[in-house]
Amino acid sequence: MPLPSMKDVQPTKLSLNAKFKFRCHKDVKCFTKCCKNINILLTPYDIVRMKKRLGISSEEFLDKYTRMELDEKSSHPLVRLKMLDDDEKRCPFVTPEGCTIYTDRPANCRYYPIGQGVMRKGTNDEPVNEEFYFFIREPHCLGYQEDTGWTIQSWKDDQEASYYDGMNKEWKEIQLRRHPFGESLDSNKQAQIYTASYDMDRFRRFVLESRFLEVFDIDPQEVGKIKTDDVALMKLGFKYIKYLLMLEQTLKVRKEHIKKK
């Protein structure tokens, strides 16, 4: 989703029952204007869907269509969609007829014109993630002048954003958590998190061709799934990241690899 300036955002925190009117279609004059000069954060599931849609490897997708940055607070690697290097900074998948990967578009595109935020409350031992929503009102967008009514919940369901939220839930929770000792990640851990989060094909080779399965006790059925199922592999990646960051004991080390004290 574009990261709007505050002047474009109605800052009121909204619930899922909040009502609004909106419709985007080819006959609206601003059609595809929201797909230019934007800053879209991609989730692991976004990349699973998009690279499969394009019929390319995760490595090729990341190299051609994304740029990596480090989060200032957590030092986690994040991936953003790379715009075309032209005057309009267009999304590489947009045409005058619309989005060429529409049914596999990223979660943030599905939410637009709704913004989603998450606040982490409570203690470190018992944290609670509280979601809230807000309207994005960009000057060029005429969709709000249309007469189709929604609640935020019905919009999420119609755009399949609710399904994406389920797929992205665990990854978002990882982004909200910090290393237990408050340390920045070294480059080695950043590279491992990047691979386990986004580069599914490379991560699959790491799991299957390294000593990963010798060290960690992974259920044979799960091993069978990750050979062909990117979603199953993605979920294993989340377990690995939590283990790596010492957030949870999500992976079990085989007894023969436990160091004797």
Backbone hydrogen bonds, N-H to C=O, Kabsch-Sander energy under -0.5 kcal/mol:
donor,donor_aa,acceptor,acceptor_aa,energy
8,D,5,S,-1.9
9,V,6,M,-1.0
10,Q,135,F,-2.3
14,L,133,Y,-3.3
18,A,15,S,-1.5
20,F,150,W,-2.2
22,F,148,T,-2.5
23,R,143,G,-0.9
28,V,25,H,-1.6
31,F,28,V,-2.0
33,K,30,C,-2.6
35,C,32,T,-1.6
36,K,33,K,-1.1
37,N,89,K,-3.3
40,I,38,I,-0.5
41,L,39,N,-0.6
42,L,79,V,-2.8
47,I,43,T,-1.8
48,V,44,P,-2.1
49,R,45,Y,-2.2
50,M,46,D,-2.7
51,K,47,I,-2.6
52,K,48,V,-1.3
53,R,49,R,-2.2
54,L,50,M,-2.1
55,G,51,K,-0.9
56,I,51,K,-2.1
61,F,57,S,-2.4
62,L,58,S,-2.8
63,D,59,E,-2.1
64,K,60,E,-2.3
65,Y,61,F,-3.0
66,T,62,L,-1.2
67,R,80,R,-2.2
69,E,78,L,-2.3
71,D,76,H,-2.9
75,S,71,D,-2.0
78,L,69,E,-3.3
79,V,42,L,-0.5
80,R,67,R,-2.6
81,L,40,I,-2.3
82,K,65,Y,-3.3
83,M,81,L,-0.5
84,L,90,R,-3.2
86,D,84,L,-1.7
89,K,86,D,-0.8
91,C,35,C,-2.2
94,V,91,C,-1.5
95,T,98,G,-2.0
98,G,95,T,-2.1
100,T,93,F,-3.1
102,Y,99,C,-0.9
104,D,101,I,-2.4
105,R,102,Y,-1.5
110,R,106,P,-1.5
111,Y,107,A,-1.7
112,Y,108,N,-1.3
114,I,111,Y,-2.6
115,G,134,F,-3.5
117,G,132,F,-2.8
119,M,130,E,-2.9
121,K,119,M,-0.7
121,K,128,V,-3.4
123,T,126,E,-0.8
128,V,121,K,-2.7
130,E,119,M,-3.4
130,E,128,V,-0.6
131,E,129,N,-0.6
132,F,117,G,-2.5
133,Y,14,L,-1.5
134,F,115,G,-1.9
135,F,10,Q,-0.6
136,I,113,P,-2.8
137,R,8,D,-3.8
137,R,135,F,-0.6
138,E,136,I,-0.6
141,C,138,E,-1.6
145,Q,142,L,-1.8
146,E,143,G,-1.5
149,G,147,D,-0.6
150,W,20,F,-2.8
152,I,18,A,-1.5
153,Q,16,L,-2.3
155,W,151,T,-2.4
156,K,152,I,-2.4
157,D,153,Q,-2.4
158,D,154,S,-2.4
159,Q,155,W,-2.3
160,E,157,D,-1.0
161,A,156,K,-2.0
162,S,156,K,-1.2
164,Y,160,E,-1.8
165,D,161,A,-2.5
166,G,162,S,-1.7
167,M,163,Y,-1.7
168,N,164,Y,-2.3
169,K,165,D,-1.2
172,K,168,N,-2.6
173,E,169,K,-2.1
174,I,170,E,-1.7
175,Q,171,W,-1.8
176,L,172,K,-1.4
177,R,173,E,-0.7
177,R,174,I,-0.9
182,G,179,H,-2.7
190,Q,186,D,-2.3
191,A,187,S,-2.1
192,Q,188,N,-1.9
193,I,189,K,-2.6
194,Y,190,Q,-2.4
195,T,191,A,-2.2
196,A,192,Q,-2.6
197,S,193,I,-2.0
198,Y,194,Y,-2.7
199,D,194,Y,-1.1
200,M,198,Y,-1.5
203,F,199,D,-2.6
204,R,200,M,-2.5
205,R,201,D,-1.6
206,F,202,R,-2.2
207,V,203,F,-2.5
208,L,204,R,-2.6
209,E,205,R,-2.7
210,S,206,F,-1.3
212,F,206,F,-0.6
213,L,207,V,-0.7
214,E,211,R,-0.8
215,V,211,R,-2.2
216,F,212,F,-2.8
217,D,252,K,-3.4
218,I,216,F,-1.3
222,E,219,D,-0.5
223,V,219,D,-2.1
224,G,220,P,-2.2
225,K,221,Q,-1.8
226,I,222,E,-2.3
227,K,223,V,-0.7
227,K,224,G,-0.5
228,T,225,K,-1.6
229,D,225,K,-3.0
230,D,228,T,-0.7
233,L,229,D,-2.0
234,M,230,D,-2.6
235,K,231,V,-2.2
236,L,232,A,-1.8
237,G,233,L,-2.2
238,F,234,M,-1.7
239,K,235,K,-1.7
240,Y,236,L,-2.5
241,I,237,G,-2.4
242,K,238,F,-2.4
243,Y,239,K,-2.3
244,L,240,Y,-2.9
245,L,241,I,-2.5
246,M,243,Y,-1.1
247,L,242,K,-2.7
248,E,242,K,-0.9
250,T,248,E,-1.7
253,V,251,L,-0.6
254,R,215,V,-3.1
257,H,254,R,-2.2
258,I,255,K,-1.6
259,K,257,H,-0.5
